[in-house]
Amino acid sequence: MIDKVNLNYYESRQSESISSSYLFWTFLKIGSTAFGGLMALISVVENIIVGRHKLLTHEDMLDGISLASCLPGPVAANVVAYVGYRIKGGIGALIASTAVLLPSFVLILGLTIVYLQAGEIPAVNKAFAGFIPAVTAIILCAAINMSKKAIKGWREIAIAVVAALLLQIIGGFYITLVVVLASGLIGWFCFRRQVAKKLPQESIIFPSQKLSWQKIAIPLIILLGLLALSLIPLPLGETSLAKLFITFSGMSLMLFGGGYVFIPMIQEIVVNNYQWVTQTEFSNAIAMGQITPGPILISAAFIGYVVKGFLGATVATVGIFFPPALLMVTLSDVLETIKNSVVIQAALKGIRPAVIGMIFIAAFVVGQTAQIHWLSLAIFVGAIVAILRLRVDVVFIIPIAGILGLVFY
């Protein structure tokens, strides 16, 4: 049996062998096919990075999702930054984040130009009717694969079921945060003795490895500076690139709970405060974010384009995604350093099944929006068989589902 040190060494050597171009191409494909929002994108990442390429473990993915759920910013984009960082360090986080956002950015720019010139958004309802059952199947399969290692007894099952029910019945960011924290406490209470038997004696409370506080402090100072600048009135032009970047950066560090929770705050600032776009334009920006792959907050590109053209779109996109991704990467170092203590390991054994329960309920919620049609069931069942039995790459499943929707709905 490979011990922990040798396993970490093996994983680090494997990550070093991954080229930047390969990482970029892999996440570009993910970003081109991850229709359906938060859990859809995370599930595609899990299927390709964990299931097919074995670059990370299911436990690594669950830890990243757990951390991202407690931090500001778009959860899915933060998880992508975490995955890239775990595979290839800081450059990996930058490559993965850029590649996964690039297809959405290009698509929304194209739709924005068409909208501003023609005043309408192209009809894509039939294709998206095909996407939805396929996305439901992808999320469900990701939860099934993750549960094989994280759920091993009745206590894990109970945590997963309660987490799913709370998210379904109550919902919202605060419930998500409460579920993560409470399941961590339950994990410590239920699993600490079991974990203690498997870890070295010196790791019983906290690991011996020390944090590089300088490495952590510099990014945090930068992020606090951006947040402070967004709250202080500055003598900047209302439509300047600097104003765009500081505004979107500040918002990204104050937004908790996922893309849909962000919408009211962004609307208040860009429509009512600065009047960068009209209410109708803002609504269409959100719609475009929904019909493109990747995070819904790519809608920031629409707003930036209206204000300052292509440069404005780029600056707004960087502003909304970069600061929370930097925070995620910075705190992932903290997580990696302390996760080998009994306290953290036991807590994670409680948090992981809770996250899986929330992923299962996400599949249920997405599935409810599918059209009641024989094709929806056929796509759903076919996608599950293709993923679990035939090991088909999900980058092929979603486009095929969209084509079937265009032809048969």
Disulfide bonds with the S-S distance in Angstrom:
none
